Amino acid sequence: MDIPEAVVAVLREEGEPLHWTKIQDLALRRGYIDPFESPDVRKRLLAALADGVRTGQIEKTSTGVYRLRR
């Protein structure tokens, strides 16, 4: 699973707005992201969130907090 897919999976499973650090933590704990295969997880996760906001798939609800667009 790539990082954008992992972000969407975590947000879908949790069903509530989450801070990006919680999204990262859950994706790593659930094995959606392998830190050895994906170097610089933080940078890539933040880029995936920004891209999701630009495309309209993800909504930023407050500073650092995101949810899937309804």
PDB file of N, H, CA, C and O in Angstrom:
ATOM      1  N   MET A   1       0.862  -1.169   0.000  1.00  0.00           N
ATOM      2  CA  MET A   1       0.000   0.000   0.000  1.00  0.00           C
ATOM      3  C   MET A   1       0.913   1.238   0.000  1.00  0.00           C
ATOM      4  O   MET A   1       1.857   1.328   0.785  1.00  0.00           O
ATOM      5  N   ASP A   2       0.615   2.171  -0.881  1.00  0.00           N
ATOM      6  H   ASP A   2      -0.152   2.098  -1.519  1.00  0.00           H
ATOM      7  CA  ASP A   2       1.415   3.392  -0.879  1.00  0.00           C
ATOM      8  C   ASP A   2       0.854   4.377   0.157  1.00  0.00           C
ATOM      9  O   ASP A   2      -0.208   4.144   0.733  1.00  0.00           O
ATOM     10  N   ILE A   3       1.561   5.448   0.379  1.00  0.00           N
ATOM     11  H   ILE A   3       2.424   5.637  -0.089  1.00  0.00           H
ATOM     12  CA  ILE A   3       1.200   6.365   1.455  1.00  0.00           C
ATOM     13  C   ILE A   3      -0.152   7.042   1.241  1.00  0.00           C
ATOM     14  O   ILE A   3      -0.925   7.128   2.195  1.00  0.00           O
ATOM     15  N   PRO A   4      -0.480   7.528   0.042  1.00  0.00           N
ATOM     16  CA  PRO A   4      -1.826   8.107  -0.131  1.00  0.00           C
ATOM     17  C   PRO A   4      -2.950   7.099   0.160  1.00  0.00           C
ATOM     18  O   PRO A   4      -3.966   7.461   0.754  1.00  0.00           O
ATOM     19  N   GLU A   5      -2.773   5.863  -0.247  1.00  0.00           N
ATOM     20  H   GLU A   5      -1.947   5.569  -0.729  1.00  0.00           H
ATOM     21  CA  GLU A   5      -3.779   4.829   0.047  1.00  0.00           C
ATOM     22  C   GLU A   5      -3.875   4.578   1.546  1.00  0.00           C
ATOM     23  O   GLU A   5      -4.970   4.383   2.075  1.00  0.00           O
ATOM     24  N   ALA A   6      -2.736   4.581   2.232  1.00  0.00           N
ATOM     25  H   ALA A   6      -1.847   4.740   1.802  1.00  0.00           H
ATOM     26  CA  ALA A   6      -2.716   4.362   3.676  1.00  0.00           C
ATOM     27  C   ALA A   6      -3.451   5.490   4.407  1.00  0.00           C
ATOM     28  O   ALA A   6      -4.189   5.235   5.359  1.00  0.00           O
ATOM     29  N   VAL A   7      -3.253   6.723   3.967  1.00  0.00           N
ATOM     30  H   VAL A   7      -2.654   6.930   3.193  1.00  0.00           H
ATOM     31  CA  VAL A   7      -3.936   7.871   4.577  1.00  0.00           C
ATOM     32  C   VAL A   7      -5.445   7.706   4.450  1.00  0.00           C
ATOM     33  O   VAL A   7      -6.174   7.872   5.428  1.00  0.00           O
ATOM     34  N   VAL A   8      -5.913   7.383   3.257  1.00  0.00           N
ATOM     35  H   VAL A   8      -5.321   7.248   2.462  1.00  0.00           H
ATOM     36  CA  VAL A   8      -7.349   7.212   3.022  1.00  0.00           C
ATOM     37  C   VAL A   8      -7.886   6.044   3.845  1.00  0.00           C
ATOM     38  O   VAL A   8      -8.969   6.141   4.423  1.00  0.00           O
ATOM     39  N   ALA A   9      -7.146   4.952   3.904  1.00  0.00           N
ATOM     40  H   ALA A   9      -6.267   4.873   3.435  1.00  0.00           H
ATOM     41  CA  ALA A   9      -7.585   3.777   4.667  1.00  0.00           C
ATOM     42  C   ALA A   9      -7.755   4.110   6.146  1.00  0.00           C
ATOM     43  O   ALA A   9      -8.759   3.735   6.751  1.00  0.00           O
ATOM     44  N   VAL A  10      -6.800   4.801   6.725  1.00  0.00           N
ATOM     45  H   VAL A  10      -5.985   5.106   6.233  1.00  0.00           H
ATOM     46  CA  VAL A  10      -6.875   5.164   8.148  1.00  0.00           C
ATOM     47  C   VAL A  10      -8.053   6.103   8.390  1.00  0.00           C
ATOM     48  O   VAL A  10      -8.824   5.893   9.327  1.00  0.00           O
ATOM     49  N   LEU A  11      -8.200   7.123   7.568  1.00  0.00           N
ATOM     50  H   LEU A  11      -7.574   7.293   6.807  1.00  0.00           H
ATOM     51  CA  LEU A  11      -9.307   8.062   7.752  1.00  0.00           C
ATOM     52  C   LEU A  11     -10.659   7.369   7.581  1.00  0.00           C
ATOM     53  O   LEU A  11     -11.604   7.663   8.314  1.00  0.00           O
ATOM     54  N   ARG A  12     -10.752   6.466   6.633  1.00  0.00           N
ATOM     55  H   ARG A  12      -9.985   6.228   6.038  1.00  0.00           H
ATOM     56  CA  ARG A  12     -12.008   5.731   6.418  1.00  0.00           C
ATOM     57  C   ARG A  12     -12.316   4.836   7.620  1.00  0.00           C
ATOM     58  O   ARG A  12     -13.449   4.807   8.101  1.00  0.00           O
ATOM     59  N   GLU A  13     -11.321   4.119   8.097  1.00  0.00           N
ATOM     60  H   GLU A  13     -10.401   4.143   7.707  1.00  0.00           H
ATOM     61  CA  GLU A  13     -11.535   3.203   9.216  1.00  0.00           C
ATOM     62  C   GLU A  13     -11.891   3.934  10.509  1.00  0.00           C
ATOM     63  O   GLU A  13     -12.736   3.464  11.271  1.00  0.00           O
ATOM     64  N   GLU A  14     -11.264   5.063  10.758  1.00  0.00           N
ATOM     65  H   GLU A  14     -10.578   5.445  10.139  1.00  0.00           H
ATOM     66  CA  GLU A  14     -11.517   5.794  11.998  1.00  0.00           C
ATOM     67  C   GLU A  14     -12.814   6.586  11.944  1.00  0.00           C
ATOM     68  O   GLU A  14     -13.484   6.740  12.965  1.00  0.00           O
ATOM     69  N   GLY A  15     -13.179   7.094  10.764  1.00  0.00           N
ATOM     70  H   GLY A  15     -12.634   6.969   9.935  1.00  0.00           H
ATOM     71  CA  GLY A  15     -14.457   7.777  10.602  1.00  0.00           C
ATOM     72  C   GLY A  15     -14.590   9.104  11.322  1.00  0.00           C
ATOM     73  O   GLY A  15     -15.703   9.576  11.550  1.00  0.00           O
ATOM     74  N   GLU A  16     -13.473   9.710  11.683  1.00  0.00           N
ATOM     75  H   GLU A  16     -12.569   9.326  11.498  1.00  0.00           H
ATOM     76  CA  GLU A  16     -13.496  11.000  12.363  1.00  0.00           C
ATOM     77  C   GLU A  16     -12.253  11.786  11.973  1.00  0.00           C
ATOM     78  O   GLU A  16     -11.280  11.202  11.496  1.00  0.00           O
ATOM     79  N   PRO A  17     -12.270  13.101  12.170  1.00  0.00           N
ATOM     80  CA  PRO A  17     -11.080  13.897  11.871  1.00  0.00           C
ATOM     81  C   PRO A  17      -9.913  13.481  12.769  1.00  0.00           C
ATOM     82  O   PRO A  17     -10.095  13.228  13.960  1.00  0.00           O
ATOM     83  N   LEU A  18      -8.720  13.414  12.186  1.00  0.00           N
ATOM     84  H   LEU A  18      -8.572  13.620  11.219  1.00  0.00           H
ATOM     85  CA  LEU A  18      -7.529  13.025  12.930  1.00  0.00           C
ATOM     86  C   LEU A  18      -6.376  13.973  12.625  1.00  0.00           C
ATOM     87  O   LEU A  18      -6.254  14.483  11.511  1.00  0.00           O
ATOM     88  N   HIS A  19      -5.534  14.200  13.624  1.00  0.00           N
ATOM     89  H   HIS A  19      -5.633  13.786  14.528  1.00  0.00           H
ATOM     90  CA  HIS A  19      -4.314  14.965  13.415  1.00  0.00           C
ATOM     91  C   HIS A  19      -3.364  14.113  12.577  1.00  0.00           C
ATOM     92  O   HIS A  19      -3.385  12.885  12.658  1.00  0.00           O
ATOM     93  N   TRP A  20      -2.541  14.766  11.782  1.00  0.00           N
ATOM     94  H   TRP A  20      -2.523  15.764  11.717  1.00  0.00           H
ATOM     95  CA  TRP A  20      -1.669  14.020  10.880  1.00  0.00           C
ATOM     96  C   TRP A  20      -0.727  13.078  11.632  1.00  0.00           C
ATOM     97  O   TRP A  20      -0.350  12.036  11.095  1.00  0.00           O
ATOM     98  N   THR A  21      -0.342  13.424  12.862  1.00  0.00           N
ATOM     99  H   THR A  21      -0.648  14.270  13.298  1.00  0.00           H
ATOM    100  CA  THR A  21       0.541  12.542  13.621  1.00  0.00           C
ATOM    101  C   THR A  21      -0.178  11.249  14.004  1.00  0.00           C
ATOM    102  O   THR A  21       0.437  10.184  14.056  1.00  0.00           O
ATOM    103  N   LYS A  22      -1.469  11.344  14.269  1.00  0.00           N
ATOM    104  H   LYS A  22      -1.969  12.209  14.226  1.00  0.00           H
ATOM    105  CA  LYS A  22      -2.275  10.148  14.595  1.00  0.00           C
ATOM    106  C   LYS A  22      -2.459   9.292  13.343  1.00  0.00           C
ATOM    107  O   LYS A  22      -2.402   8.065  13.413  1.00  0.00           O
ATOM    108  N   ILE A  23      -2.680   9.937  12.208  1.00  0.00           N
ATOM    109  H   ILE A  23      -2.726  10.934  12.151  1.00  0.00           H
ATOM    110  CA  ILE A  23      -2.804   9.201  10.944  1.00  0.00           C
ATOM    111  C   ILE A  23      -1.513   8.438  10.677  1.00  0.00           C
ATOM    112  O   ILE A  23      -1.544   7.259  10.324  1.00  0.00           O
ATOM    113  N   GLN A  24      -0.385   9.107  10.844  1.00  0.00           N
ATOM    114  H   GLN A  24      -0.359  10.065  11.130  1.00  0.00           H
ATOM    115  CA  GLN A  24       0.912   8.467  10.624  1.00  0.00           C
ATOM    116  C   GLN A  24       1.110   7.297  11.585  1.00  0.00           C
ATOM    117  O   GLN A  24       1.518   6.213  11.169  1.00  0.00           O
ATOM    118  N   ASP A  25       0.824   7.513  12.860  1.00  0.00           N
ATOM    119  H   ASP A  25       0.492   8.393  13.199  1.00  0.00           H
ATOM    120  CA  ASP A  25       0.999   6.474  13.864  1.00  0.00           C
ATOM    121  C   ASP A  25       0.148   5.245  13.549  1.00  0.00           C
ATOM    122  O   ASP A  25       0.642   4.118  13.595  1.00  0.00           O
ATOM    123  N   LEU A  26      -1.122   5.459  13.232  1.00  0.00           N
ATOM    124  H   LEU A  26      -1.523   6.375  13.195  1.00  0.00           H
ATOM    125  CA  LEU A  26      -2.007   4.333  12.935  1.00  0.00           C
ATOM    126  C   LEU A  26      -1.586   3.590  11.669  1.00  0.00           C
ATOM    127  O   LEU A  26      -1.634   2.361  11.623  1.00  0.00           O
ATOM    128  N   ALA A  27      -1.177   4.328  10.653  1.00  0.00           N
ATOM    129  H   ALA A  27      -1.138   5.326  10.690  1.00  0.00           H
ATOM    130  CA  ALA A  27      -0.735   3.690   9.409  1.00  0.00           C
ATOM    131  C   ALA A  27       0.508   2.834   9.639  1.00  0.00           C
ATOM    132  O   ALA A  27       0.625   1.744   9.078  1.00  0.00           O
ATOM    133  N   LEU A  28       1.423   3.317  10.452  1.00  0.00           N
ATOM    134  H   LEU A  28       1.328   4.202  10.908  1.00  0.00           H
ATOM    135  CA  LEU A  28       2.629   2.547  10.765  1.00  0.00           C
ATOM    136  C   LEU A  28       2.297   1.332  11.625  1.00  0.00           C
ATOM    137  O   LEU A  28       2.777   0.232  11.352  1.00  0.00           O
ATOM    138  N   ARG A  29       1.488   1.521  12.654  1.00  0.00           N
ATOM    139  H   ARG A  29       1.098   2.415  12.876  1.00  0.00           H
ATOM    140  CA  ARG A  29       1.128   0.410  13.557  1.00  0.00           C
ATOM    141  C   ARG A  29       0.345  -0.687  12.839  1.00  0.00           C
ATOM    142  O   ARG A  29       0.510  -1.870  13.135  1.00  0.00           O
ATOM    143  N   ARG A  30      -0.495  -0.294  11.909  1.00  0.00           N
ATOM    144  H   ARG A  30      -0.629   0.667  11.669  1.00  0.00           H
ATOM    145  CA  ARG A  30      -1.309  -1.276  11.184  1.00  0.00           C
ATOM    146  C   ARG A  30      -0.559  -1.916  10.022  1.00  0.00           C
ATOM    147  O   ARG A  30      -1.077  -2.813   9.358  1.00  0.00           O
ATOM    148  N   GLY A  31       0.652  -1.456   9.784  1.00  0.00           N
ATOM    149  H   GLY A  31       1.074  -0.727  10.324  1.00  0.00           H
ATOM    150  CA  GLY A  31       1.470  -2.041   8.736  1.00  0.00           C
ATOM    151  C   GLY A  31       1.142  -1.555   7.336  1.00  0.00           C
ATOM    152  O   GLY A  31       1.570  -2.161   6.353  1.00  0.00           O
ATOM    153  N   TYR A  32       0.392  -0.476   7.235  1.00  0.00           N
ATOM    154  H   TYR A  32       0.044   0.016   8.034  1.00  0.00           H
ATOM    155  CA  TYR A  32       0.053   0.069   5.913  1.00  0.00           C
ATOM    156  C   TYR A  32       1.267   0.739   5.273  1.00  0.00           C
ATOM    157  O   TYR A  32       1.405   0.767   4.050  1.00  0.00           O
ATOM    158  N   ILE A  33       2.140   1.276   6.120  1.00  0.00           N
ATOM    159  H   ILE A  33       2.028   1.253   7.113  1.00  0.00           H
ATOM    160  CA  ILE A  33       3.354   1.935   5.644  1.00  0.00           C
ATOM    161  C   ILE A  33       4.541   1.220   6.273  1.00  0.00           C
ATOM    162  O   ILE A  33       4.585   1.015   7.486  1.00  0.00           O
ATOM    163  N   ASP A  34       5.491   0.846   5.448  1.00  0.00           N
ATOM    164  H   ASP A  34       5.456   1.013   4.462  1.00  0.00           H
ATOM    165  CA  ASP A  34       6.732   0.250   5.924  1.00  0.00           C
ATOM    166  C   ASP A  34       7.802   1.333   5.899  1.00  0.00           C
ATOM    167  O   ASP A  34       8.189   1.788   4.823  1.00  0.00           O
ATOM    168  N   PRO A  35       8.288   1.754   7.069  1.00  0.00           N
ATOM    169  CA  PRO A  35       9.266   2.846   7.097  1.00  0.00           C
ATOM    170  C   PRO A  35      10.596   2.487   6.422  1.00  0.00           C
ATOM    171  O   PRO A  35      11.377   3.375   6.081  1.00  0.00           O
ATOM    172  N   PHE A  36      10.847   1.209   6.233  1.00  0.00           N
ATOM    173  H   PHE A  36      10.213   0.488   6.510  1.00  0.00           H
ATOM    174  CA  PHE A  36      12.082   0.802   5.565  1.00  0.00           C
ATOM    175  C   PHE A  36      11.947   0.842   4.052  1.00  0.00           C
ATOM    176  O   PHE A  36      12.939   0.976   3.336  1.00  0.00           O
ATOM    177  N   GLU A  37      10.704   0.723   3.564  1.00  0.00           N
ATOM    178  H   GLU A  37       9.898   0.614   4.146  1.00  0.00           H
ATOM    179  CA  GLU A  37      10.451   0.819   2.123  1.00  0.00           C
ATOM    180  C   GLU A  37      10.169   2.249   1.687  1.00  0.00           C
ATOM    181  O   GLU A  37      10.462   2.632   0.554  1.00  0.00           O
ATOM    182  N   SER A  38       9.604   3.028   2.583  1.00  0.00           N
ATOM    183  H   SER A  38       9.367   2.717   3.503  1.00  0.00           H
ATOM    184  CA  SER A  38       9.234   4.416   2.284  1.00  0.00           C
ATOM    185  C   SER A  38      10.068   5.360   3.132  1.00  0.00           C
ATOM    186  O   SER A  38       9.686   5.692   4.254  1.00  0.00           O
ATOM    187  N   PRO A  39      11.194   5.790   2.609  1.00  0.00           N
ATOM    188  CA  PRO A  39      12.003   6.721   3.397  1.00  0.00           C
ATOM    189  C   PRO A  39      11.284   8.058   3.576  1.00  0.00           C
ATOM    190  O   PRO A  39      10.486   8.462   2.731  1.00  0.00           O
ATOM    191  N   ASP A  40      11.573   8.730   4.671  1.00  0.00           N
ATOM    192  H   ASP A  40      12.222   8.402   5.358  1.00  0.00           H
ATOM    193  CA  ASP A  40      10.996  10.031   4.993  1.00  0.00           C
ATOM    194  C   ASP A  40       9.461   9.984   5.009  1.00  0.00           C
ATOM    195  O   ASP A  40       8.791  10.714   4.278  1.00  0.00           O
ATOM    196  N   VAL A  41       8.933   9.110   5.858  1.00  0.00           N
ATOM    197  H   VAL A  41       9.478   8.518   6.451  1.00  0.00           H
ATOM    198  CA  VAL A  41       7.485   8.900   5.964  1.00  0.00           C
ATOM    199  C   VAL A  41       6.755  10.202   6.256  1.00  0.00           C
ATOM    200  O   VAL A  41       5.733  10.485   5.632  1.00  0.00           O
ATOM    201  N   ARG A  42       7.260  11.001   7.194  1.00  0.00           N
ATOM    202  H   ARG A  42       8.091  10.772   7.701  1.00  0.00           H
ATOM    203  CA  ARG A  42       6.578  12.239   7.581  1.00  0.00           C
ATOM    204  C   ARG A  42       6.386  13.161   6.380  1.00  0.00           C
ATOM    205  O   ARG A  42       5.283  13.652   6.141  1.00  0.00           O
ATOM    206  N   LYS A  43       7.443  13.392   5.636  1.00  0.00           N
ATOM    207  H   LYS A  43       8.339  12.993   5.831  1.00  0.00           H
ATOM    208  CA  LYS A  43       7.378  14.291   4.477  1.00  0.00           C
ATOM    209  C   LYS A  43       6.395  13.759   3.428  1.00  0.00           C
ATOM    210  O   LYS A  43       5.605  14.522   2.874  1.00  0.00           O
ATOM    211  N   ARG A  44       6.444  12.483   3.165  1.00  0.00           N
ATOM    212  H   ARG A  44       7.086  11.863   3.616  1.00  0.00           H
ATOM    213  CA  ARG A  44       5.574  11.899   2.144  1.00  0.00           C
ATOM    214  C   ARG A  44       4.116  11.861   2.594  1.00  0.00           C
ATOM    215  O   ARG A  44       3.210  12.030   1.777  1.00  0.00           O
ATOM    216  N   LEU A  45       3.885  11.638   3.892  1.00  0.00           N
ATOM    217  H   LEU A  45       4.621  11.501   4.555  1.00  0.00           H
ATOM    218  CA  LEU A  45       2.521  11.628   4.406  1.00  0.00           C
ATOM    219  C   LEU A  45       1.913  13.025   4.329  1.00  0.00           C
ATOM    220  O   LEU A  45       0.761  13.180   3.925  1.00  0.00           O
ATOM    221  N   LEU A  46       2.682  14.037   4.716  1.00  0.00           N
ATOM    222  H   LEU A  46       3.617  13.911   5.045  1.00  0.00           H
ATOM    223  CA  LEU A  46       2.181  15.419   4.633  1.00  0.00           C
ATOM    224  C   LEU A  46       1.919  15.820   3.181  1.00  0.00           C
ATOM    225  O   LEU A  46       0.958  16.534   2.894  1.00  0.00           O
ATOM    226  N   ALA A  47       2.764  15.365   2.279  1.00  0.00           N
ATOM    227  H   ALA A  47       3.544  14.785   2.512  1.00  0.00           H
ATOM    228  CA  ALA A  47       2.546  15.648   0.852  1.00  0.00           C
ATOM    229  C   ALA A  47       1.281  14.950   0.356  1.00  0.00           C
ATOM    230  O   ALA A  47       0.534  15.520  -0.439  1.00  0.00           O
ATOM    231  N   ALA A  48       1.034  13.730   0.816  1.00  0.00           N
ATOM    232  H   ALA A  48       1.641  13.267   1.462  1.00  0.00           H
ATOM    233  CA  ALA A  48      -0.172  13.002   0.420  1.00  0.00           C
ATOM    234  C   ALA A  48      -1.420  13.701   0.941  1.00  0.00           C
ATOM    235  O   ALA A  48      -2.429  13.781   0.241  1.00  0.00           O
ATOM    236  N   LEU A  49      -1.354  14.206   2.172  1.00  0.00           N
ATOM    237  H   LEU A  49      -0.534  14.141   2.741  1.00  0.00           H
ATOM    238  CA  LEU A  49      -2.496  14.948   2.723  1.00  0.00           C
ATOM    239  C   LEU A  49      -2.754  16.224   1.933  1.00  0.00           C
ATOM    240  O   LEU A  49      -3.901  16.532   1.609  1.00  0.00           O
ATOM    241  N   ALA A  50      -1.696  16.966   1.622  1.00  0.00           N
ATOM    242  H   ALA A  50      -0.765  16.716   1.886  1.00  0.00           H
ATOM    243  CA  ALA A  50      -1.839  18.201   0.845  1.00  0.00           C
ATOM    244  C   ALA A  50      -2.426  17.912  -0.531  1.00  0.00           C
ATOM    245  O   ALA A  50      -3.281  18.654  -1.013  1.00  0.00           O
ATOM    246  N   ASP A  51      -1.972  16.847  -1.157  1.00  0.00           N
ATOM    247  H   ASP A  51      -1.277  16.244  -0.766  1.00  0.00           H
ATOM    248  CA  ASP A  51      -2.492  16.470  -2.468  1.00  0.00           C
ATOM    249  C   ASP A  51      -3.960  16.069  -2.370  1.00  0.00           C
ATOM    250  O   ASP A  51      -4.760  16.405  -3.243  1.00  0.00           O
ATOM    251  N   GLY A  52      -4.313  15.346  -1.300  1.00  0.00           N
ATOM    252  H   GLY A  52      -3.664  15.073  -0.591  1.00  0.00           H
ATOM    253  CA  GLY A  52      -5.709  14.960  -1.092  1.00  0.00           C
ATOM    254  C   GLY A  52      -6.622  16.159  -0.907  1.00  0.00           C
ATOM    255  O   GLY A  52      -7.761  16.158  -1.373  1.00  0.00           O
ATOM    256  N   VAL A  53      -6.121  17.178  -0.226  1.00  0.00           N
ATOM    257  H   VAL A  53      -5.195  17.178   0.152  1.00  0.00           H
ATOM    258  CA  VAL A  53      -6.895  18.417  -0.048  1.00  0.00           C
ATOM    259  C   VAL A  53      -7.065  19.114  -1.400  1.00  0.00           C
ATOM    260  O   VAL A  53      -8.155  19.584  -1.726  1.00  0.00           O
ATOM    261  N   ARG A  54      -5.984  19.179  -2.185  1.00  0.00           N
ATOM    262  H   ARG A  54      -5.099  18.797  -1.919  1.00  0.00           H
ATOM    263  CA  ARG A  54      -6.060  19.826  -3.507  1.00  0.00           C
ATOM    264  C   ARG A  54      -7.051  19.122  -4.438  1.00  0.00           C
ATOM    265  O   ARG A  54      -7.767  19.777  -5.196  1.00  0.00           O
ATOM    266  N   THR A  55      -7.091  17.791  -4.377  1.00  0.00           N
ATOM    267  H   THR A  55      -6.509  17.260  -3.760  1.00  0.00           H
ATOM    268  CA  THR A  55      -7.981  17.043  -5.267  1.00  0.00           C
ATOM    269  C   THR A  55      -9.410  16.955  -4.736  1.00  0.00           C
ATOM    270  O   THR A  55     -10.321  16.551  -5.458  1.00  0.00           O
ATOM    271  N   GLY A  56      -9.603  17.336  -3.471  1.00  0.00           N
ATOM    272  H   GLY A  56      -8.862  17.665  -2.884  1.00  0.00           H
ATOM    273  CA  GLY A  56     -10.941  17.325  -2.903  1.00  0.00           C
ATOM    274  C   GLY A  56     -11.329  16.036  -2.213  1.00  0.00           C
ATOM    275  O   GLY A  56     -12.461  15.906  -1.748  1.00  0.00           O
ATOM    276  N   GLN A  57     -10.424  15.085  -2.134  1.00  0.00           N
ATOM    277  H   GLN A  57      -9.504  15.191  -2.512  1.00  0.00           H
ATOM    278  CA  GLN A  57     -10.733  13.814  -1.476  1.00  0.00           C
ATOM    279  C   GLN A  57     -10.667  13.942   0.047  1.00  0.00           C
ATOM    280  O   GLN A  57     -11.392  13.259   0.770  1.00  0.00           O
ATOM    281  N   ILE A  58      -9.789  14.824   0.519  1.00  0.00           N
ATOM    282  H   ILE A  58      -9.200  15.378  -0.069  1.00  0.00           H
ATOM    283  CA  ILE A  58      -9.578  15.022   1.945  1.00  0.00           C
ATOM    284  C   ILE A  58      -9.876  16.486   2.273  1.00  0.00           C
ATOM    285  O   ILE A  58      -9.654  17.381   1.457  1.00  0.00           O
ATOM    286  N   GLU A  59     -10.383  16.703   3.482  1.00  0.00           N
ATOM    287  H   GLU A  59     -10.563  15.976   4.145  1.00  0.00           H
ATOM    288  CA  GLU A  59     -10.715  18.047   3.935  1.00  0.00           C
ATOM    289  C   GLU A  59      -9.897  18.379   5.189  1.00  0.00           C
ATOM    290  O   GLU A  59      -9.797  17.564   6.106  1.00  0.00           O
ATOM    291  N   LYS A  60      -9.321  19.569   5.217  1.00  0.00           N
ATOM    292  H   LYS A  60      -9.402  20.231   4.471  1.00  0.00           H
ATOM    293  CA  LYS A  60      -8.590  20.033   6.391  1.00  0.00           C
ATOM    294  C   LYS A  60      -9.587  20.742   7.297  1.00  0.00           C
ATOM    295  O   LYS A  60     -10.188  21.738   6.894  1.00  0.00           O
ATOM    296  N   THR A  61      -9.769  20.239   8.523  1.00  0.00           N
ATOM    297  H   THR A  61      -9.280  19.430   8.851  1.00  0.00           H
ATOM    298  CA  THR A  61     -10.768  20.814   9.418  1.00  0.00           C
ATOM    299  C   THR A  61     -10.190  21.866  10.350  1.00  0.00           C
ATOM    300  O   THR A  61     -10.896  22.790  10.756  1.00  0.00           O
ATOM    301  N   SER A  62      -8.912  21.737  10.692  1.00  0.00           N
ATOM    302  H   SER A  62      -8.339  20.987  10.362  1.00  0.00           H
ATOM    303  CA  SER A  62      -8.190  22.736  11.483  1.00  0.00           C
ATOM    304  C   SER A  62      -6.699  22.466  11.296  1.00  0.00           C
ATOM    305  O   SER A  62      -6.321  21.591  10.518  1.00  0.00           O
ATOM    306  N   THR A  63      -5.865  23.199  11.993  1.00  0.00           N
ATOM    307  H   THR A  63      -6.172  23.911  12.625  1.00  0.00           H
ATOM    308  CA  THR A  63      -4.419  23.056  11.816  1.00  0.00           C
ATOM    309  C   THR A  63      -3.976  21.621  12.087  1.00  0.00           C
ATOM    310  O   THR A  63      -4.060  21.137  13.215  1.00  0.00           O
ATOM    311  N   GLY A  64      -3.505  20.949  11.044  1.00  0.00           N
ATOM    312  H   GLY A  64      -3.436  21.341  10.127  1.00  0.00           H
ATOM    313  CA  GLY A  64      -2.984  19.597  11.168  1.00  0.00           C
ATOM    314  C   GLY A  64      -4.013  18.502  11.264  1.00  0.00           C
ATOM    315  O   GLY A  64      -3.649  17.335  11.407  1.00  0.00           O
ATOM    316  N   VAL A  65      -5.304  18.838  11.189  1.00  0.00           N
ATOM    317  H   VAL A  65      -5.600  19.786  11.073  1.00  0.00           H
ATOM    318  CA  VAL A  65      -6.378  17.858  11.356  1.00  0.00           C
ATOM    319  C   VAL A  65      -7.112  17.672  10.034  1.00  0.00           C
ATOM    320  O   VAL A  65      -7.484  18.641   9.374  1.00  0.00           O
ATOM    321  N   TYR A  66      -7.318  16.396   9.656  1.00  0.00           N
ATOM    322  H   TYR A  66      -7.016  15.608  10.193  1.00  0.00           H
ATOM    323  CA  TYR A  66      -7.893  16.054   8.360  1.00  0.00           C
ATOM    324  C   TYR A  66      -8.985  15.001   8.510  1.00  0.00           C
ATOM    325  O   TYR A  66      -9.017  14.232   9.471  1.00  0.00           O
ATOM    326  N   ARG A  67      -9.886  14.997   7.517  1.00  0.00           N
ATOM    327  H   ARG A  67      -9.861  15.621   6.736  1.00  0.00           H
ATOM    328  CA  ARG A  67     -10.924  13.958   7.439  1.00  0.00           C
ATOM    329  C   ARG A  67     -11.236  13.736   5.958  1.00  0.00           C
ATOM    330  O   ARG A  67     -10.906  14.557   5.103  1.00  0.00           O
ATOM    331  N   LEU A  68     -11.873  12.619   5.686  1.00  0.00           N
ATOM    332  H   LEU A  68     -12.141  11.951   6.381  1.00  0.00           H
ATOM    333  CA  LEU A  68     -12.329  12.383   4.315  1.00  0.00           C
ATOM    334  C   LEU A  68     -13.482  13.313   4.015  1.00  0.00           C
ATOM    335  O   LEU A  68     -14.342  13.550   4.864  1.00  0.00           O
ATOM    336  N   ARG A  69     -13.496  13.838   2.807  1.00  0.00           N
ATOM    337  H   ARG A  69     -12.797  13.646   2.118  1.00  0.00           H
ATOM    338  CA  ARG A  69     -14.589  14.720   2.402  1.00  0.00           C
ATOM    339  C   ARG A  69     -15.857  13.883   2.290  1.00  0.00           C
ATOM    340  O   ARG A  69     -15.843  12.769   1.766  1.00  0.00           O
ATOM    341  N   ARG A  70     -16.927  14.431   2.781  1.00  0.00           N
ATOM    342  H   ARG A  70     -16.939  15.336   3.207  1.00  0.00           H
ATOM    343  CA  ARG A  70     -18.212  13.698   2.784  1.00  0.00           C
ATOM    344  C   ARG A  70     -18.920  13.825   1.483  1.00  0.00           C
ATOM    345  O   ARG A  70     -20.007  13.273   1.315  1.00  0.00           O
TER     346      ARG A  70
END
